[in-house]
Every structure is written in structure tokens, then in C-alpha cells.
């Protein structure tokens, strides 16, 4: 797609240069959305890939994912080299790999697959771009909000703030970001990376857009010290919703909690799925992921 209204492209080398934000600017990372349709309001592209952020950083506190990290890099680090190897007979070791014992790898491939994009797109599309679009079916939003991730945001006044990914997306194609704000990275805590986690997805067809995505993980309630299960719902709603349940839960508890958390008028209703169908699929997926992390008591009381 030719962006005929774009007048210039800049590649900032420092944060201060990045803060030189002007009306008509658009952040360019992978460009898989930016170049997919006309952008009549865009006059200048700001290429953040030149800032040289390390895609993945592992430390004692968890994992930092740069906003410019590609889906292919994330999938390869999770132990799935397929995105790097297709089309080539030569085996290439991934540049990054998650430590043994992390449960993240089990859901990363499912999340990447949920984007329903070719492996060529995986090499360009970025984690930050997917989240910042604010689309309900954004699979990286599903993954990161489900894991309790937070986003680090650079403001144009050179200040920094952090916000949970679940709160960053506030509606369909809407985020908390102000003009000139740039997401620097995402942080996933070590507790979420090593806890039992399960990912469930429903769509109208096997390669269709996600109509409901449910992620469950085991966690510890910081205020009470008790074990809980956190179930995050995306794709079926305009923004992420989190439901917290006891560590051992019956099916009826899940159904009641979901209906209490998400009102009947909240479910999306469009060509990718009717509201009542999305709700029913979310109820079903919730049971599957709760069973997947071993906290569901059968039968329901």
C-alpha cells in the first residue's frame, strides 16, 4: 500500500529525538497494519526500530518484551522455531530462548496462531503494534493481559509511566495512549511465567478472527495470600475483563462470576460472532481453561 500523503520518514536514535512529536506523525515498527490500508491523516512516519531495543530481556524478576519484538522472535524463544525455519532447509538456532520451567511457551504459539497471519507477517508484526491497535481480537493483548503484564510508556515530555495491559486497552481500537506516547516495552512477572496457564480460543471458522479468547492462570492474591485463579476474557468484549475465583472452583461458580463481571449489553455483536454466541463460547472456554490449570471441581454443585 502506498501512503501517498506521507511526506517524510524519520528514524530517531534517542528518546529525546523520539519526543519530537508532530501532528500527523505515526509510529512505524513492523508496519503490517500501517501499510495495509490508506492513512490519509499521516504525514510523517517515525521508525522506532532504529532505537535498537533488545527484543527480549530475561532477569530474576521476569521477562521484558520490547514493543518492537516480532511475533517470530517471541515464538522462537518459546521453543517453536517454525517461524524462523519455514522455506529453508537450514536449521537456525533461535537468538533468544526462555529458561526451562517457564510455562509461557505453552501459550505463546497459541496466541501467535490466533492472529491468523502468515509466517511472513510473523517476521514483521510486533508485539507492541498489536497491543497499541486496541483491537478486541488482538492476540498479544490477550496474552499479556492474561499473564498480568504491564506496559512501560514513554511520554513526549520525557516522563515514564506503567499501566497494566488489561487497562491500556479501553475499548474497540481505543487505548489510554495520548498523542506522542510510545510504548517502550512490556513486563511479565516471574510468578506468571512459572504458574500453570491455559489458553482457549473460539471463532466462526478455524482460520477466522477470534470471537472469544480466554486465558486462565494460577496466582496468589497479594492482599490475602490465598491461591486464586485469574481468568481473562478478550476478543468477545471491547476491552479485557478479568475474573478472579478461588483456587478450587465449581462450574457454577465460573458461570455466575462471568455473568456478574460482564453484562449482557457488553458482548460484541458483529460479523465475527453474535453476542449470545460469544457469551456461550466464553462460558465453555472458561471451563476448559480452568480444567487446564487444574482448579475446576467436577461436577458443579
BAMIVEX-540329 format. One line per 2 residues: number of its first residue (from 0); their letters; for each residue x negated, y negated, z negated of N, C-alpha, C. Coordinates in Angstrom, 1 decimal, padded with zeros to 4 digits. Example, Ala and Ser with C-alpha at 12.3 -4.5 7.8 and 13.67 -1.06 7.14 Angstrom:
BEGIN
0) AS) -013.2:005.7:-007.8:-012.3:004.5:-007.8:-013.2:003.3:-007.8 | -012.8:002.2:-007.1:-013.7:001.1:-007.1:-012.9:000.0:-007.9
//
This chain:
BEGIN
0) XX) -000.8:001.2:000.0:000.0:000.0:000.0:-000.9:-001.2:000.0 | -000.7:-002.1:000.9:-001.4:-003.4:001.0:-000.7:-004.4:000.1
2) XX) -001.5:-005.0:-000.9:-000.9:-006.0:-001.7:-001.2:-007.4:-001.0 | -000.4:-007.8:-000.1:-000.6:-008.9:000.8:-000.7:-010.2:000.0
4) XX) -000.1:-010.3:-001.2:-000.1:-011.6:-001.9:-001.4:-011.7:-002.8 | -002.2:-010.7:-002.9:-003.4:-010.7:-003.8:-004.4:-011.6:-003.1
6) XX) -005.0:-012.6:-003.9:-005.9:-013.5:-003.3:-007.4:-013.1:-003.7 | -007.5:-012.4:-004.8:-008.9:-012.1:-005.3:-008.9:-010.9:-006.2
8) XX) -010.0:-010.3:-006.4:-010.3:-009.2:-007.3:-011.5:-009.6:-008.2 | -011.3:-009.5:-009.5:-012.4:-009.8:-010.4:-012.7:-008.6:-011.3
10) XX) -014.0:-008.4:-011.6:-014.5:-007.3:-012.4:-015.2:-007.9:-013.6 | -014.5:-008.1:-014.7:-015.1:-008.7:-015.9:-016.1:-007.8:-016.5
12) XX) -017.2:-008.3:-017.0:-018.3:-007.5:-017.6:-018.3:-007.6:-019.1 | -017.6:-008.5:-019.6:-017.5:-008.7:-021.1:-016.1:-009.0:-021.5
14) XX) -015.8:-008.9:-022.8:-014.5:-009.1:-023.3:-014.1:-010.6:-023.1 | -015.0:-011.5:-023.3:-014.7:-012.9:-023.1:-014.3:-013.2:-021.6
16) XX) -015.0:-012.6:-020.7:-014.6:-012.7:-019.3:-013.2:-012.2:-019.1 | -012.9:-011.0:-019.7:-011.6:-010.4:-019.6:-010.5:-011.3:-020.1
18) XX) -010.8:-012.2:-021.1:-009.8:-013.0:-021.7:-009.4:-014.2:-020.8 | -010.1:-014.4:-019.7:-009.8:-015.5:-018.8:-008.6:-015.1:-018.0
20) XX) -007.4:-015.1:-018.7:-006.2:-014.6:-018.0:-005.4:-015.7:-017.4 | -004.9:-015.5:-016.2:-004.1:-016.5:-015.5:-002.8:-015.9:-015.0
22) XX) -001.8:-016.8:-014.9:-000.5:-016.3:-014.3:-000.7:-015.7:-013.0 | -000.1:-014.5:-012.8:-000.3:-013.8:-011.5:-001.4:-012.7:-011.6
24) XX) -002.0:-012.6:-012.8:-003.0:-011.5:-012.9:-002.4:-010.2:-013.2 | -003.0:-009.1:-012.8:-002.6:-007.7:-013.1:-003.8:-006.9:-013.4
26) XX) -003.7:-006.1:-014.5:-004.9:-005.2:-014.8:-004.9:-004.1:-013.8 | -006.1:-003.8:-013.3:-006.3:-002.7:-012.4:-007.2:-001.7:-013.1
28) XX) -006.8:-000.4:-013.2:-007.6:000.7:-013.7:-007.6:001.7:-012.6 | -006.7:002.7:-012.7:-006.6:003.7:-011.7:-005.8:003.2:-010.4
30) XX) -004.9:002.3:-010.7:-004.1:001.7:-009.6:-003.0:002.6:-009.0 | -002.8:003.8:-009.5:-001.8:004.7:-008.9:-000.4:004.1:-008.9
32) XX) 000.0:003.3:-009.9:001.2:002.6:-009.8:001.1:001.3:-009.1 | 000.1:000.5:-009.4:-000.1:-000.8:-008.9:000.0:-000.8:-007.3
34) XX) -000.6:000.2:-006.7:-000.7:000.3:-005.3:000.5:001.1:-004.7 | 001.4:001.5:-005.5:002.5:002.3:-005.0:003.7:001.6:-004.5
36) XX) 003.8:000.3:-004.8:004.9:-000.5:-004.3:004.5:-001.9:-004.2 | 005.3:-002.8:-003.6:005.0:-004.2:-003.5:004.9:-004.9:-004.8
38) XX) 003.9:-005.8:-005.0:003.8:-006.5:-006.2:003.7:-008.0:-005.8 | 004.9:-008.6:-005.5:004.9:-010.0:-005.0:004.4:-011.0:-006.0
40) XX) 004.5:-010.7:-007.3:004.1:-011.8:-008.2:002.6:-011.7:-008.5 | 001.9:-010.7:-008.0:000.4:-010.5:-008.4:-000.4:-011.3:-007.4
42) XX) -001.3:-012.2:-008.0:-002.2:-013.0:-007.2:-003.7:-012.5:-007.3 | -004.0:-011.9:-008.5:-005.4:-011.5:-008.7:-005.4:-010.2:-009.5
44) XX) -006.3:-009.3:-009.1:-006.5:-008.0:-009.8:-007.7:-008.1:-010.7 | -007.5:-007.7:-011.9:-008.5:-007.7:-012.9:-009.0:-006.2:-013.2
46) XX) -010.1:-005.8:-012.6:-010.5:-004.5:-012.7:-011.3:-004.2:-014.0 | -010.6:-003.5:-014.9:-011.2:-003.2:-016.2:-012.1:-002.0:-016.2
48) XX) -012.2:-001.3:-015.2:-013.1:-000.1:-015.1:-014.6:-000.6:-015.2 | -014.9:-001.8:-014.8:-016.2:-002.3:-014.8:-016.8:-002.5:-016.2
50) XX) -015.9:-002.5:-017.3:-016.3:-002.7:-018.6:-017.1:-001.5:-019.2 | -017.0:-000.4:-018.5:-017.8:000.8:-018.9:-017.4:001.5:-020.2
52) XX) -016.2:001.5:-020.5:-015.7:002.2:-021.7:-016.0:003.7:-021.6 | -016.5:004.3:-022.7:-016.6:005.8:-022.7:-015.2:006.4:-022.7
54) XX) -015.0:007.3:-021.8:-013.6:007.9:-021.8:-013.1:008.5:-023.1 | -014.0:009.3:-023.7:-013.6:010.0:-025.0:-014.7:009.8:-026.0
56) XX) -014.3:009.5:-027.2:-015.3:009.5:-028.3:-014.8:010.3:-029.5 | -015.5:011.3:-029.8:-015.2:012.2:-031.0:-016.0:011.8:-032.2
58) XX) -015.3:011.6:-033.3:-016.1:011.3:-034.6:-015.4:012.1:-035.7 | -015.8:011.8:-036.9:-015.3:012.6:-038.1:-013.8:012.2:-038.4
60) XX) -013.4:011.0:-037.9:-012.0:010.6:-038.2:-011.0:011.0:-037.1 | -011.5:011.5:-036.0:-010.6:011.9:-034.9:-011.1:011.7:-033.5
62) XX) -010.2:011.2:-032.7:-010.6:011.0:-031.3:-010.1:009.6:-030.8 | -011.1:009.0:-030.1:-010.7:007.7:-029.4:-010.7:008.0:-027.9
64) XX) -009.6:007.6:-027.3:-009.3:007.8:-025.9:-009.3:006.4:-025.2 | -010.3:006.1:-024.4:-010.3:004.8:-023.7:-009.0:004.6:-022.8
66) XX) -008.5:003.4:-022.7:-007.4:003.2:-021.9:-007.7:003.6:-020.4 | -009.0:003.5:-020.0:-009.4:003.8:-018.7:-009.7:005.3:-018.5
68) XX) -009.6:006.1:-019.5:-009.8:007.6:-019.4:-008.8:008.1:-018.4 | -009.3:008.9:-017.4:-008.4:009.5:-016.4:-007.8:010.8:-017.0
70) XX) -006.7:011.2:-016.3:-006.0:012.4:-016.7:-006.9:013.6:-016.5 | -007.7:013.6:-015.4:-008.6:014.7:-015.1:-009.6:014.9:-016.2
72) XX) -010.2:013.8:-016.7:-011.2:013.8:-017.8:-010.5:014.4:-019.1 | -009.3:013.9:-019.4:-008.7:014.4:-020.6:-008.4:015.9:-020.5
74) XX) -007.9:016.3:-019.3:-007.5:017.7:-019.2:-008.8:018.6:-019.2 | -009.8:018.1:-018.6:-011.1:018.9:-018.7:-011.6:019.0:-020.1
76) XX) -011.6:018.0:-020.8:-012.0:018.0:-022.2:-011.2:019.0:-023.1 | -010.0:019.2:-022.7:-009.1:020.1:-023.4:-009.3:021.5:-023.0
78) XX) -010.3:021.8:-022.1:-010.6:023.1:-021.8:-010.0:023.6:-020.5 | -009.4:022.7:-019.7:-008.8:023.0:-018.4:-009.6:022.4:-017.3
80) XX) -010.6:023.1:-016.7:-011.4:022.5:-015.7:-010.8:022.4:-014.3 | -009.6:022.9:-014.2:-008.9:022.9:-012.9:-008.9:021.6:-012.1
82) XX) -008.6:020.5:-012.8:-008.6:019.2:-012.0:-009.9:018.9:-011.4 | -011.0:019.3:-012.0:-012.4:019.0:-011.5:-012.8:020.0:-010.5
84) XX) -012.2:021.1:-010.3:-012.7:022.2:-009.5:-012.0:022.4:-008.2 | -010.7:022.0:-008.2:-009.9:022.3:-007.0:-010.5:021.7:-005.8
86) XX) -010.5:022.5:-004.7:-011.1:022.0:-003.5:-012.6:022.2:-003.4 | -013.2:022.8:-004.4:-014.6:023.1:-004.4:-014.9:024.4:-005.0
88) XX) -015.8:025.1:-004.3:-016.2:026.5:-004.9:-017.3:026.3:-005.9 | -017.9:025.2:-006.1:-018.9:025.0:-007.1:-018.4:024.6:-008.4
90) XX) -018.8:025.4:-009.5:-018.3:025.1:-010.8:-019.0:024.0:-011.4 | -018.3:023.0:-012.0:-018.9:021.9:-012.6:-018.5:021.8:-014.1
92) XX) -019.4:021.8:-015.0:-019.1:021.7:-016.4:-018.5:020.4:-016.7 | -017.4:020.3:-017.5:-016.8:019.0:-017.9:-017.8:018.2:-018.7
94) XX) -017.8:016.9:-018.5:-018.7:016.0:-019.2:-018.3:015.8:-020.7 | -017.0:016.1:-021.0:-016.6:016.0:-022.4:-015.8:017.3:-022.8
96) XX) -015.9:017.6:-024.0:-015.2:018.8:-024.5:-014.8:018.6:-025.9 | -013.6:019.0:-026.3:-013.1:018.9:-027.6:-013.7:019.9:-028.5
98) XX) -013.9:019.7:-029.8:-014.5:020.6:-030.7:-013.6:021.9:-030.9 | -014.2:023.0:-031.2:-013.5:024.2:-031.5:-012.6:024.0:-032.7
100) XX) -011.4:024.5:-032.6:-010.4:024.4:-033.7:-009.4:023.3:-033.5 | -009.6:022.4:-032.6:-008.6:021.4:-032.3:-007.5:022.0:-031.6
102) XX) -006.3:021.7:-032.0:-005.0:022.2:-031.3:-004.6:021.3:-030.2 | -005.3:020.2:-030.0:-004.9:019.3:-028.9:-004.8:019.9:-027.5
104) XX) -005.8:020.8:-027.3:-005.9:021.4:-026.0:-004.7:022.1:-025.5 | -003.9:022.6:-026.5:-002.7:023.4:-026.1:-001.6:022.6:-025.5
106) XX) -001.6:021.3:-025.8:-000.5:020.4:-025.3:-001.0:019.4:-024.2 | -002.3:019.2:-024.1:-002.7:018.2:-023.1:-002.3:018.6:-021.7
108) XX) -002.6:019.9:-021.3:-002.3:020.3:-020.0:-000.8:020.2:-019.7 | 000.0:020.6:-020.7:001.5:020.4:-020.5:001.9:019.0:-020.3
110) XX) 001.2:018.1:-021.0:001.6:016.7:-020.9:001.1:016.2:-019.5 | -000.1:016.5:-019.1:-000.5:016.1:-017.8:000.4:016.7:-016.7
112) XX) 000.7:017.9:-016.8:001.6:018.5:-015.8:003.0:017.8:-015.8 | 003.4:017.3:-016.9:004.7:016.7:-017.0:004.8:015.4:-016.1
114) XX) 003.7:014.9:-015.7:003.7:013.7:-014.8:004.1:014.1:-013.4 | 004.0:015.4:-013.1:004.4:015.9:-011.7:003.6:015.1:-010.7
116) XX) 002.3:015.0:-010.8:001.5:014.4:-009.9:000.4:015.3:-009.4 | -000.1:015.1:-008.2:-001.1:016.0:-007.6:-002.4:015.8:-008.4
118) XX) -003.3:016.8:-008.2:-004.6:016.7:-008.9:-005.4:015.6:-008.4 | -005.1:015.1:-007.2:-005.8:013.9:-006.7:-005.5:012.7:-007.5
120) XX) -004.2:012.6:-007.9:-003.8:011.5:-008.8:-004.4:011.6:-010.1 | -004.6:012.8:-010.6:-005.2:013.0:-011.9:-006.6:012.4:-012.0
122) XX) -007.3:012.3:-010.9:-008.6:011.7:-010.9:-008.6:010.2:-011.0 | -007.5:009.6:-010.7:-007.4:008.1:-010.7:-006.5:007.6:-011.8
124) XX) -005.3:008.2:-012.0:-004.4:007.7:-013.0:-005.0:007.7:-014.4 | -004.7:006.7:-015.2:-005.4:006.6:-016.5:-004.4:006.7:-017.6
126) XX) -004.9:007.1:-018.8:-004.0:007.2:-020.0:-003.4:005.9:-020.3 | -004.2:004.8:-020.3:-003.6:003.5:-020.7:-002.6:003.0:-019.7
128) XX) -002.8:003.3:-018.4:-001.9:002.8:-017.4:-000.5:003.5:-017.6 | -000.5:004.8:-017.9:000.7:005.5:-018.1:001.5:005.0:-019.3
130) XX) 000.8:004.7:-020.4:001.5:004.2:-021.6:002.0:002.7:-021.3 | 001.1:001.9:-020.7:001.5:000.5:-020.6:002.6:000.2:-019.6
132) XX) 002.9:001.2:-018.7:004.1:001.1:-017.8:005.4:001.1:-018.7 | 005.3:001.8:-019.8:006.5:001.8:-020.7:007.7:002.6:-020.1
134) XX) 007.4:003.5:-019.2:008.5:004.3:-018.6:008.9:005.4:-019.6 | 010.2:005.7:-019.7:010.6:006.7:-020.7:010.0:008.1:-020.4
136) XX) 009.7:008.4:-019.2:009.1:009.7:-018.8:007.6:009.7:-018.8 | 007.0:008.6:-019.4:005.5:008.5:-019.4:005.0:009.6:-020.3
138) XX) 004.3:010.6:-019.7:003.8:011.8:-020.4:002.8:011.4:-021.5 | 001.9:010.4:-021.2:000.9:010.1:-022.2:001.5:009.4:-023.4
140) XX) 002.6:008.7:-023.1:003.4:008.1:-024.3:003.9:009.2:-025.1 | 004.5:010.3:-024.5:005.0:011.4:-025.2:003.9:012.1:-026.0
142) XX) 002.7:012.3:-025.4:001.6:013.0:-026.1:001.1:012.2:-027.2 | 000.8:010.9:-027.0:000.2:010.1:-028.0:001.1:009.7:-029.2
144) XX) 002.4:009.5:-028.9:003.3:009.2:-029.9:003.6:010.4:-030.7 | 003.7:011.6:-030.0:003.9:012.8:-030.7:002.8:013.2:-031.7
146) XX) 001.5:012.8:-031.4:000.4:013.0:-032.2:000.1:011.9:-033.2 | 001.0:011.0:-033.3:000.8:009.9:-034.3:-000.3:008.9:-033.9
148) XX) -000.5:008.8:-032.6:-001.6:007.9:-032.1:-001.3:006.5:-032.3 | -002.4:005.7:-032.4:-002.3:004.2:-032.4:-003.1:003.6:-031.3
150) XX) -002.6:002.4:-030.8:-003.3:001.7:-029.7:-004.0:000.5:-030.3 | -005.2:000.3:-029.8:-006.0:-000.9:-030.1:-005.8:-001.9:-029.0
152) XX) -005.3:-003.1:-029.3:-005.0:-004.1:-028.2:-005.9:-005.3:-028.4 | -006.5:-005.7:-027.3:-007.3:-006.9:-027.2:-006.4:-008.1:-026.8
154) XX) -006.3:-009.1:-027.6:-005.5:-010.3:-027.2:-006.4:-011.3:-026.4 | -005.8:-012.2:-025.7:-006.6:-013.1:-024.9:-007.3:-014.1:-025.7
156) XX) -006.9:-014.3:-027.0:-007.6:-015.2:-027.9:-008.7:-014.5:-028.6 | -009.1:-013.3:-028.1:-010.2:-012.5:-028.6:-009.9:-011.9:-030.0
158) XX) -008.7:-011.9:-030.5:-008.3:-011.2:-031.7:-007.9:-009.8:-031.3 | -007.8:-008.9:-032.3:-007.5:-007.5:-032.0:-006.4:-007.0:-033.0
160) XX) -005.5:-006.2:-032.5:-004.5:-005.6:-033.4:-004.3:-004.2:-033.0 | -003.8:-003.4:-034.0:-003.5:-002.0:-033.7:-002.0:-001.8:-033.9
162) XX) -001.4:-000.9:-033.2:000.0:-000.6:-033.2:000.2:000.9:-032.9 | 001.1:001.6:-033.6:001.4:002.9:-033.2:002.0:003.0:-031.8
164) XX) 001.5:004.0:-031.1:002.0:004.1:-029.7:003.5:004.3:-029.7 | 004.1:004.9:-030.7:005.6:005.0:-030.8:006.3:003.7:-030.9
166) XX) 005.6:002.7:-031.4:006.1:001.3:-031.5:005.7:000.4:-030.4 | 004.7:000.8:-029.6:004.2:000.0:-028.5:005.3:-000.1:-027.4
168) XX) 005.9:001.0:-027.1:006.9:001.1:-026.0:008.2:000.8:-026.7 | 008.9:-000.2:-026.3:010.2:-000.7:-027.0:011.4:-000.5:-026.2
170) XX) 011.3:-000.1:-024.9:012.4:000.0:-024.0:012.0:000.5:-022.7 | 012.9:000.6:-021.7:012.6:001.1:-020.4:011.7:000.0:-019.7
172) XX) 010.4:000.4:-019.4:009.4:-000.5:-018.8:009.2:-001.7:-019.6 | 009.3:-001.6:-021.0:009.1:-002.7:-021.9:008.1:-002.3:-023.0
174) XX) 007.2:-003.2:-023.3:006.2:-002.9:-024.3:006.1:-004.2:-025.2 | 005.4:-004.0:-026.3:005.1:-005.2:-027.2:004.0:-006.1:-026.6
176) XX) 003.4:-005.7:-025.5:002.2:-006.5:-025.0:002.7:-007.8:-024.5 | 001.9:-008.8:-024.8:002.1:-010.2:-024.3:001.2:-010.4:-023.1
178) XX) 001.5:-011.4:-022.3:000.7:-011.7:-021.1:-000.8:-011.9:-021.6 | -001.7:-011.2:-020.9:-003.1:-011.3:-021.3:-003.6:-010.3:-022.2
180) XX) -002.6:-009.6:-022.9:-003.0:-008.5:-023.8:-003.5:-007.3:-023.0 | -004.6:-006.6:-023.4:-005.1:-005.5:-022.8:-005.3:-004.3:-023.8
182) XX) -004.8:-003.2:-023.5:-005.0:-002.0:-024.4:-006.4:-001.5:-024.2 | -007.2:-001.5:-025.2:-008.6:-001.1:-025.2:-008.7:000.5:-025.3
184) XX) -008.0:001.0:-026.3:-008.1:002.5:-026.5:-007.0:003.0:-027.4 | -007.0:004.3:-027.5:-006.0:005.0:-028.4:-006.8:005.8:-029.4
186) XX) -006.3:005.8:-030.6:-006.9:006.6:-031.7:-005.9:007.7:-032.2 | -006.4:008.9:-032.2:-005.6:010.1:-032.7:-006.3:010.6:-033.9
188) XX) -005.7:010.6:-035.1:-006.3:011.0:-036.3:-006.7:012.5:-036.3 | -007.7:012.9:-037.1:-008.2:014.2:-037.1:-007.1:015.2:-037.6
190) XX) -006.2:014.7:-038.5:-005.2:015.5:-039.1:-004.2:016.0:-038.0 | -003.9:015.2:-037.0:-003.0:015.5:-035.9:-003.7:016.5:-034.9
192) XX) -005.1:016.3:-034.8:-005.8:017.1:-033.8:-006.0:018.5:-034.3 | -005.9:018.8:-035.5:-006.1:020.1:-036.1:-004.8:020.8:-036.6
194) XX) -003.7:020.1:-036.6:-002.4:020.6:-037.1:-001.7:021.4:-036.0 | -000.8:022.3:-036.4:000.0:023.0:-035.4:000.8:022.0:-034.6
196) XX) 000.9:022.2:-033.3:001.6:021.3:-032.5:002.2:022.1:-031.3 | 003.4:021.6:-030.9:004.1:022.3:-029.8:004.7:021.2:-028.9
198) XX) 004.8:021.5:-027.6:005.3:020.5:-026.6:006.4:021.2:-025.8 | 007.5:020.5:-025.6:008.7:021.1:-024.9:009.2:020.0:-023.9
200) XX) 009.6:020.5:-022.7:010.0:019.6:-021.6:011.2:020.2:-020.9 | 012.1:019.3:-020.5:013.2:019.7:-019.6:013.4:018.7:-018.5
202) XX) 013.7:019.2:-017.3:014.0:018.4:-016.1:015.0:019.1:-015.3 | 015.6:018.4:-014.3:016.6:019.0:-013.5:016.0:020.0:-012.5
204) XX) 014.7:019.9:-012.2:014.1:020.9:-011.4:012.7:021.1:-011.9 | 012.0:022.1:-011.5:010.7:022.5:-012.1:009.7:021.4:-011.8
206) XX) 009.8:020.7:-010.7:008.9:019.6:-010.4:009.6:018.2:-010.4 | 010.7:018.1:-011.2:011.4:016.9:-011.3:010.9:016.0:-012.4
208) XX) 011.3:014.8:-012.5:010.9:013.9:-013.5:011.4:014.4:-014.9 | 010.6:014.2:-015.9:011.0:014.7:-017.2:012.3:014.0:-017.7
210) XX) 013.3:014.8:-018.1:014.5:014.3:-018.6:014.5:014.3:-020.2 | 013.7:015.1:-020.7:013.6:015.2:-022.2:012.2:015.8:-022.5
212) XX) 011.5:015.2:-023.4:010.2:015.7:-023.9:010.2:015.7:-025.4 | 009.9:016.8:-026.0:009.9:016.9:-027.5:008.6:017.4:-027.9
214) XX) 007.9:016.7:-028.8:006.7:017.2:-029.4:006.8:017.3:-030.9 | 006.5:018.5:-031.4:006.5:018.8:-032.9:005.1:019.0:-033.4
216) XX) 004.9:018.5:-034.6:003.6:018.8:-035.3:003.8:018.9:-036.8 | 003.0:019.6:-037.4:003.0:019.7:-038.9:002.1:018.6:-039.4
218) XX) 002.5:018.0:-040.5:001.8:016.9:-041.1:002.1:016.8:-042.6 | 001.4:015.9:-043.3:001.6:015.7:-044.7:002.1:014.3:-044.9
220) XX) 003.2:014.2:-045.6:003.8:012.9:-045.9:002.9:012.1:-046.9 | 002.4:011.0:-046.4:001.4:010.2:-047.2:002.0:009.7:-048.5
222) XX) 003.3:009.4:-048.6:003.9:008.9:-049.8:004.2:009.9:-050.8 | 004.5:011.1:-050.4:004.9:012.2:-051.3:003.9:013.3:-051.4
224) XX) 003.0:013.4:-050.4:002.1:014.5:-050.4:002.7:015.9:-050.0 | 003.9:015.8:-049.6:004.6:017.1:-049.2:004.4:017.4:-047.7
226) XX) 004.4:018.7:-047.3:004.3:019.0:-045.9:005.6:018.8:-045.2 | 005.5:018.2:-044.0:006.7:017.9:-043.2:006.4:018.3:-041.8
228) XX) 007.5:018.3:-041.0:007.4:018.5:-039.6:007.9:017.2:-038.9 | 007.1:016.7:-038.0:007.5:015.4:-037.3:007.8:015.8:-035.8
230) XX) 009.0:015.5:-035.4:009.4:015.8:-034.0:009.7:014.5:-033.3 | 008.9:014.2:-032.2:009.0:013.0:-031.5:009.8:013.3:-030.2
232) XX) 010.8:012.4:-029.9:011.6:012.6:-028.7:011.3:011.4:-027.7 | 011.0:011.8:-026.5:010.8:010.8:-025.4:011.4:011.3:-024.2
234) XX) 011.4:010.4:-023.1:011.9:010.8:-021.8:013.5:010.7:-021.8 | 014.1:011.2:-022.8:015.6:011.2:-022.8:016.1:009.9:-023.4
236) XX) 015.2:009.1:-023.9:015.6:007.8:-024.6:014.8:006.7:-024.1 | 015.2:005.5:-024.2:014.4:004.3:-023.7:013.1:004.2:-024.3
238) XX) 012.9:004.6:-025.6:011.7:004.5:-026.3:011.5:005.7:-027.2 | 010.3:006.0:-027.7:010.1:007.1:-028.6:010.9:007.1:-029.9
240) XX) 011.4:008.2:-030.3:012.1:008.4:-031.6:011.4:009.5:-032.3 | 011.2:009.3:-033.6:010.6:010.3:-034.5:011.5:010.8:-035.5
242) XX) 011.6:012.1:-035.7:012.5:012.7:-036.7:011.6:013.5:-037.7 | 011.7:013.2:-039.0:010.8:013.9:-040.0:011.7:014.8:-040.8
244) XX) 011.3:016.1:-040.8:012.0:017.1:-041.5:011.1:017.8:-042.5 | 011.7:018.5:-043.5:010.9:019.3:-044.4:010.1:020.4:-043.7
246) XX) 009.1:020.9:-044.3:008.2:021.9:-043.7:008.9:023.2:-043.3 | 009.9:023.5:-044.0:010.8:024.7:-043.7:012.2:024.2:-043.4
248) XX) 012.6:024.4:-042.2:013.9:023.7:-041.8:014.8:024.7:-041.1 | 016.1:024.6:-041.3:017.1:025.4:-040.6:017.5:024.7:-039.3
250) XX) 018.1:025.4:-038.4:018.5:024.8:-037.1:019.5:023.7:-037.4 | 020.5:023.9:-038.3:021.5:022.9:-038.6:020.9:021.6:-039.1
252) XX) 019.8:021.7:-039.8:019.1:020.5:-040.3:018.6:019.7:-039.1 | 018.0:020.4:-038.2:017.5:019.7:-037.0:018.6:019.0:-036.2
254) XX) 019.7:019.7:-036.0:020.8:019.2:-035.2:021.3:017.9:-035.9 | 021.5:018.0:-037.2:022.1:016.9:-037.9:021.1:015.7:-037.9
256) XX) 019.8:015.9:-038.1:018.8:014.9:-038.2:018.7:014.2:-036.8 | 018.7:014.9:-035.7:018.6:014.4:-034.4:019.8:013.4:-034.1
258) XX) 021.0:013.9:-034.4:022.2:013.1:-034.1:022.2:011.8:-035.0 | 021.7:011.9:-036.2:021.6:010.8:-037.1:020.6:009.8:-036.6
260) XX) 019.5:010.2:-036.0:018.4:009.3:-035.6:018.7:008.7:-034.2 | 019.4:009.4:-033.4:019.7:008.9:-032.0:021.2:008.9:-031.8
262) XX) 021.7:007.7:-031.7:023.1:007.5:-031.5:023.6:008.0:-030.1 | 024.9:008.2:-029.9:025.4:008.7:-028.7:025.2:007.8:-027.5
264) XX) 025.2:006.5:-027.8:025.0:005.5:-026.7:023.5:005.2:-026.3 | 022.6:005.9:-027.0:021.2:005.6:-026.8:020.6:006.5:-025.7
266) XX) 021.2:007.7:-025.4:020.7:008.6:-024.5:020.7:008.0:-023.1 | 019.6:008.2:-022.3:019.6:007.7:-020.9:020.6:008.5:-020.1
268) XX) 021.1:007.8:-019.1:022.1:008.4:-018.1:021.8:007.9:-016.7 | 021.1:008.7:-015.9:020.7:008.3:-014.6:020.6:009.5:-013.7
270) XX) 020.0:009.4:-012.5:019.9:010.5:-011.5:019.0:011.6:-012.0 | 018.2:011.3:-013.1:017.3:012.4:-013.6:018.0:013.2:-014.7
272) XX) 019.2:012.8:-015.0:019.9:013.6:-016.1:021.0:012.8:-016.8 | 022.2:013.4:-016.9:023.3:012.8:-017.6:023.0:012.7:-019.1
274) XX) 023.6:011.8:-019.8:023.3:011.6:-021.2:023.6:012.8:-022.1 | 024.8:013.4:-021.8:025.2:014.6:-022.7:024.3:015.8:-022.4
276) XX) 023.8:015.9:-021.1:022.9:017.0:-020.8:021.5:016.7:-021.4 | 021.0:015.5:-021.4:019.8:015.2:-022.0:019.8:015.5:-023.5
278) XX) 020.9:015.1:-024.1:021.1:015.3:-025.6:021.1:016.8:-025.9 | 021.8:017.6:-025.1:021.9:019.0:-025.3:020.5:019.7:-025.1
280) XX) 019.7:019.2:-024.1:018.4:019.8:-023.9:017.4:019.4:-025.0 | 017.6:018.2:-025.6:016.7:017.8:-026.7:017.0:018.6:-027.9
282) XX) 018.3:018.9:-028.2:018.6:019.8:-029.3:018.0:021.2:-029.1 | 018.0:021.7:-027.9:017.5:023.0:-027.6:015.9:023.0:-027.7
284) XX) 015.3:022.0:-027.1:013.9:021.9:-027.1:013.4:021.7:-028.6 | 014.1:021.0:-029.4:013.7:020.8:-030.7:013.6:022.1:-031.5
286) XX) 014.5:023.0:-031.3:014.5:024.3:-031.9:013.2:025.1:-031.4 | 012.9:025.0:-030.1:011.8:025.7:-029.6:010.5:025.2:-030.1
288) XX) 010.3:023.9:-030.2:009.0:023.4:-030.7:008.9:023.6:-032.2 | 010.0:023.5:-033.0:009.9:023.8:-034.4:009.5:025.3:-034.6
290) XX) 010.1:026.2:-033.8:009.7:027.6:-033.9:008.2:027.7:-033.5 | 007.8:026.9:-032.5:006.4:027.0:-032.0:005.4:026.6:-033.1
292) XX) 005.7:025.7:-034.0:004.8:025.3:-035.1:005.1:026.1:-036.4 | 006.0:027.1:-036.3:006.2:028.0:-037.4:007.0:027.4:-038.6
294) XX) 007.9:026.4:-038.4:008.6:025.9:-039.5:010.1:026.1:-039.5 | 010.6:026.8:-038.5:012.0:027.0:-038.3:012.5:028.2:-039.1
296) XX) 013.5:028.1:-039.9:014.1:029.2:-040.6:015.3:029.7:-039.8 | 015.2:031.0:-039.5:016.4:031.6:-038.8:017.0:032.6:-039.8
298) XX) 018.4:032.8:-039.7:019.3:031.9:-038.9:019.5:030.6:-039.7 | 020.3:029.7:-039.0:020.7:028.5:-039.7:021.7:028.8:-040.8
300) X) 021.7:028.0:-041.8:022.6:028.3:-042.9:024.0:027.8:-042.6
//
